[in-house]
Structure formats: structure tokens, C-alpha cells
Amino acid sequence: MPRLWRHPLAHVRARVARWWQSRLPLSDSITLNQHNVYIMPTRAGLMLGVTLLVLLVAAINYQLNLGYLLTFLLAGSALVGMHVGHGTLRGLRMNLTAPEAIHLGSKAVFRVHLHNARRRTRYGIGLAVHGAGQWAWTDVPGQASATVQLAFLPARRGRHRLPTLTAETRFPLGTFRVWTLWRPAAQVLVYPAPEVPAPQLPEGQAHEGSAHASATSVQGEPDGLRAYRRGDALKTIVWKKAAKTGELVSRDSQTLQQQTLWLDQQHTGLGQFEAQLSRLCAWVLLAEQLGLIYGLRLKTQDIAPSNGLAHQQRCLLALALA
């Protein structure tokens, strides 16, 4: 019977939580006050309450003055702890630094800065992605700041809003949980996961006026390749060809730059859409690493050939939002 009721109750709780969170304002900074800080007794606090009730009943029945003293002393300590815990969060200002763009499968890491304007230190403050259970704890010195690092794993590519965050403290006695919920407005861009290992780039097209680029180089090697020279970077060595012939061969960047490389979605050789994007992502990273001039051709848009970090980011953005 309990199992039959568990799922409906969990469903109702999830809907109430989503409704509550949807009413929270979106902001990358928040100042905590009495309107957005909540407090509830912990399990230890409930047990303390039961213990105080038993002590009070015993003191009344047996007319124990020391029993009254102990009961009200503990109750007073709990009440003071409640106010101290609430004051630990009240007045705290938090703001976050948006995470950088990532590839699917990597965690989005961002930092939250906590600012304490009062003179006393705020102890035992924890932050976490709401519902994740992985807490980052810190103390915030008086009239100073502290920084904590949080992370979450996006489930798909695209542009995602940061998840709801929660901050809490159980200082000083652990009998009350004081917490708040925060909905950041920042977003994170998630690129497709590049295919590993990176597949071979498609053949490029020679620029006008450089027909000799499609011939062989002066060393007799196919276009874009030449014999290894001392000092060549390891990333320019064609290891597959070296394994077959036993001789080191490097890519000739000057020759390769005379070609325009089109990274075409229809020429990936794959049928699944996400797999096509992963291959195109790997090609973009590899072409930029080799310093090639490349363009991106998707079913919905074309990006003219170019190179450089800005061009790479335009291509990755198109893949993320495709």
C-alpha cells in the first residue's frame, strides 16, 4: 500500500516545486532578506523538541525546579540558534559568473561570489544545484567575499539556462535549516560533442589562381604534404602515413592555405543527425587547429569560408543551435 501512494505524492510534490520555482525572479545577483529566506527545523531539531516536551512533562509531574531550568535553558538556546541561523543568510549578497561554452558531455562550471557587508563572519554556508545534493561549503569573513564553484551536466546541446540554485546554513546548532532558492538568468551554450577520434578531413578545393596547389609539391609528395623537417610541430605530422611508409611526413600549411575546405553536412557519410553534427564539430576543431580556410554548410545555412577563433565560434554556434 505505501508504494501505491508514493508515486502520486512524489508527482504532486514535483509539480508544486516547479510552480514555486517558476514564480522566482530571474537574476544573476540576489540579496537575501526576510522575504526570500526560509527556515524549518531539521530532524535533530524535531528530536530536540520532543525531548523538551518530555522534560517539561517530567518537571511538571515531579515538581522539579532543575527540570524547569534545564527545559527552558535548552529551549532558549534553540530559539537563539534559530535567530542566529536566519541572520547568517539574511543580508548576504550573491552574484555569479556565467560559464563558458562547453561541448556536450562536459560539465558546465560556474562561480558564485558571496559578499558579506557586516563585520561578523558568516559561518557554514553551503551552495548547490537544487536537487543535486553536491554541496560546496564556505565561510564568508566580515566585510569580505568568498567564492564557491558549482557545476552541472547539460543533457543536450543548445542554449540552456542555469538550473535553480539553493543556499543553506544549519549554523550554529544544526537544529534549524535556513535556506533560499535562486533562479539565475545566465545561460550556457552547449556545442555538440566532437567525434573521437577525429575523422580525416574532406578534400579541399583550390583557390582561383592557384591551380598548382592541386599538383604535387616540390618534394614529390601529394598536395598538402611534404617531407618532415626538423622543428615541425608534432600536430602537423601525418602519423597514419608515417605508420604505412615508415617515413615522417608533415602537412604543408602554406600549401593547405591555398585551398578552401567545405565542411558539408551531406558529405559526412553518416545518417543520424546528431552523429553528423558531432563529425562536423570534430572537423571544425581540426581545421582550425591546422590553420585551414574552411566553411560550414548545413541544411539550413551556410557559413562562408574563413578561419580564426571568431569564425570557429560562429561555426560551433551554428552546430549547437542546428
N, C-alpha and C positions, 0 to 999 in steps of 0.2 A: 504493500500500500504506500509506504513512504516514497518509493521510487516513482509511483504514478503521479504524485504531487510535485516531485522535484523539478521536472522539466517545465510544467506550466508556470510555476513560481519563478524559475530562472528566466523564462521568457518575459514575464511581466517586469521583473527587476531590470532586465536589459532594456526594455522599452522605456521604462521610467528614467533610467540612466541616460539614454540617448536624448530623451526630451529635455532633461535637466541640462545636459551639456550644450544642446542646441541654443539654449537661452543665454549662455555665457557670451560676452562680447569678445570679438576677435581683436587681439592686440599683441604686439611684440614686447610690451612692457606693462607691468602691473604693480600697483602699490596696494599692499594688504591693509585692510581696515576691518571694522566690526561688521561690515556688510558682506564681505566675501571670505571671512574666516569662520570655520565651523568647529564645533567641539562636541565630543562624545566620550563617555567612559570606555576604557579598554576592559578586557577580560579581567585583568588584575584589579582595575577599579571597581568592577562589579563584585568581585570576591571581597574586596575591602568593605564595600557597602554591606554585604551580607554579614561579614564579621562584626562590623559596628552595630548592626541590628541585634545580633546575638549578645554582644557585650552589654548593650543597653537594656535588653530584657533581663539578663542576669543581674545587672546592677539594681534594677527596679525590684526584682523579686527578693533579692537578698540584702537590699539597702546598703550597697557597697559604695561608699564615697570615693574610694580609689577607682572603682569601676566606672563611676561617672567621669572622674578626672581623665582616665585613660581613653574612654569613648570619645569625649568631646575634644581631647587633645589630638587624637588621630583624625577626627572629622575636621577639625580646624586646619590641620596640616594638609589634608586633601583639598580643602577649599582654597587655601593659599596656593597650593600647587596648580590648581585649575587656573587661577588668575595669572600666575607666572607663566604657565604654558601658553595661554592665549596671548599674553604680552610678548612672548618670544617671536611670534609671527606678525602680530599687529605692528604696522609701521614699516615693515620690511619692503623694500623696492627691488623688483626683479626685472631684468631685461635679457633678451637672448640675442645671440649672433646666428644668423641663418646659415645652414650648412651649405657646403659647396656641392655642385652637381656630382653625381656618382653613377656607376654602372649597376645594372640590376644584379642582385646577389651580394652587393656590398652594403654595409650599414651606413646610414646617414648619421654623421656625428655632428653635434652642435653644442655650443657652450651657453650656460646660463650664468649671468653675473648677478650676485646678491649684494645690495648696498645697505649698510646699516648707518643711519644718521644719528642714532643715540650714542651715549658714551659707554653703556654696558655691552658686554659681549652677548651675542645670541648663540646659545649652545644647541647642539643636536638637531640641526635642520637637515631633513632629507628631501631629495627630489627624485622623481621617477616619471617615466611614461605611464600614464594612468592605466592600470590593469596589468602592467608588465611584471611588476614585482622585483625589478632590479634597481636598487636604491643607490644613490650617491649622497653621502653624508658629509656635512661640513659644519664648522663653527664660523660665525662672522664676527670679527673683532669690532670693538666700538669705534665708530666714525671711520670705518674702513669697508673694504669689499672682499668678497670671496667668489671664486669661480668653480663651477662643477661642470662636468662633461657628461652628456647623455647621448644615447644612440637608439635608433630603431631601424628595422629592416623592412623597406617597402616591398609590397607583394607583387608589383608590376611596374613596367616602365611608364613614363609620362611625368606630369607635374602633380605633385602631391602636397597637400597642406600638412604641416607638422601635427602630430597627434596631441590630444589633450594631455597636459602635464598636471601632476599633483605634487604639492609640497606639504610636509607634515613635520611635527615635532611631538615627542612624548616627554619632553623635559618639564619638570625636574624629577618627578616621582614615577612616571610611567603609568599613572592611574587614569590619565585622560589623553586622548588623541586629538590634537588640534591640526586641522588641515585646510587646504584650499584647492580649488581646481582652476586651471588656467588654459585658455584656448589661444595658442599663438596664431598670428596671421601669416607668418612666414611660410614659404613653400620651398620644396626641394625638387630639383629636376633629376629624373632618373633616366639615363641612357640605356639602350639595350646592352645586354651582356655580350662582349666580343667573343666570337668563336675561338676556341682554343683546341689545338694550336692554330695560329693564324694561317688561313689558306693562301695559296700563291695568288698574287695579283693578276688581274686580266691584262691582256696586251694593250699597250697604248697606241695612240695614233700620232704620226709625225706632224710637227708644225709645218705650215706653209713656208717654203724657202729653206727647208732643212731635210731634203729628200735623202741626203747622205746618211741621216740618222737611222734609216731603215736598213742600211747595209751593214757591213762588218766594221769593227774598229781597226785601228792600225795594227793592233796585236793579233789580228785574225780571229778575235773572239766574236760571238754573236753580239748584236747591238745591245748596249747597256751593260756589257760585261768586259772585263779586262783582267790581265794577269795581276796577281796580288803584288802590291808594293809595300815595302817596309813603312810602317806608320799608319797604314789603313786602319780605320776603326773596325772593331770586331763585328758591329752590326751591319757593315757593308759586305761582309764575306758571304758568299753563296755556299752554305755548308752542304746542301744536297748535291750540288755539282762536285764539290771537293770530295765527298764520300764516294762518288762514282768514278772520278778520274784520278783521284789521289793528288791533285794539284789544287792549290788555293786560288780561287777566283773571286774578284771583288766587283761590286756594282759600280759602274762609272757614273757618278752623279751628274757630270756635265752632259753626258750623252742622254741620260734619262730625263733631264730637264728640258730637252728638245722635243719631248713627247707629251701629248695631252692624254691623260688617263681618265676614262669614264667608268665610274662605278655604277653599273646599271642593275637595278633590281631584277630585271628579266633575264639577266645573264649570270645570276648566282648559281644556277644549276640545282636549286632547291625548290621544293614545292610548298613547304609550310611557311606561312607569313613571318612568324617570329624568328624562324631559322634564317630566313632571308635577311631580316634586319640585323641579326647577330653577325652574319658574314659581312654585310656591308659595313657594320661598325668596326670589325676587325680590319677590313680593307682601308677604311678611313684612317685609323690609327697607324697602320703600317705605311701607307702612302705619305702621311705627314712626317713620320719618323725618317723616311728615306729622302725627304725634301722634294717630292714629286709635285708636278702640277696636275691636279685631279679635280673632276667634277662629280656630282652625285645626281643620279637620275632615278627618281621614284615614279610610281604610277600617278601620283597626284602633283608632283612638282619637280622641277629641275633646278639645280644649283650650278651656276657657271663655273668652269674650271678656274682654280686659283690655288694658293697654298698659304700657309701661315696659321698661327693659333686662332685668329678670328674666323678664318674660313673653316678650320676644323670644328670649331664650336657651332658654326651655322649648320654644318652637315650633321653633327651629332644631335643638335636640337631638332632638325627635321626628322631624324630617325626616332627620337624619343616621342615625338608627337604624331608620328605617322599612324 
